[in-house]
Amino acid sequence: MARTATVTRNTRETQITLTIDLDGTGKADLHTGIGFFDHMLTAFAFYGGLGLKIEAEGDLEVDGHHTVEDVGICLGLALKEALG
């Protein structure tokens, strides 16, 4: 049984698609527009042995908090779904 999930979230501030594979290889393909956030998510995937793909667009001209917040929501929902 594949322990994977894909979650999409579209709000006024962000458009996010996140895919997680709990039995991945630690490889991450991340595009949030926030360099440090991508770095931390890459470490999360690598050390957790996860497959993680994120495509995110947000209102970064305001700041990054909506993007970070909504990616966190998507990550939680995807983990819950992948775990069953």
N, C-alpha and C positions, 0 to 999 in steps of 0.2 A: 504494500500500500504506500503510495507516494505521500509524503508529508510536505505538501506544498500548498501555497495559497497566493492568489493575486487579489489585491484590493485597489479600487479606484475611488478617489475622493475629489470632487469638484465643488469648490465654494467660490464666493465672490473674490477671494484673495488668492486661492491656489488651485492648481490642477495637478493631481498626483496619481501615478500608477506605481505600485510597489508589488514585487513578487519575491517570495521567500521560499527557499528549499531547506528544510531542517536537516536534510542529509546531504548537503552540498559539499563543496571542496574548499570553502573559505574564500571563494572568488566573489568580488563585488563589482558591479557595474552601476556607478552612481552619478547622477547629474541633478544636484539640488541647486546649484548656483552659489553655494556657500562652501568655500574651500575647506574650512576647518571642520564643518559638519560632515562633509564627504570623508575627510580623513578619519574622524571618529567612527563613522559607520563602517568604513573599510576595516578598521581594527576590530570592531564588533563582529563582523562577518568572518574575518580571518581567524580570530581566536575562538570563535564559537563553532567553527567548521560549517558555516552556513553558506548557502548561495543567496545572494541579495542583489536585486536589481531595482533601482529607483529612478524614475523620470519625474521631475518636479519642476513646475513653474510657479513662481509666486510673486507677490508685490515687493520685490527686493528693493525697489526705489524708496519704499517706506522704511523697511528694515527686514530682518530675516525671521522675526518671531512667528509669523503665520506659517511660514514654510516649515520651520522646525516643529512647531506645535502639530501641524497637520500630518507631517511625516510620522511623528510619534503616535498619533491616533491610528494611522494606517498600519504601522508596525505592530502595535498591540492587537488590532483586529486580525491581521494576517497571522500572527503567532497563535492566537486563539483558534482560528480556523484550521491552521495546519496541524495543530495538536489534537483537533477533534473535540 
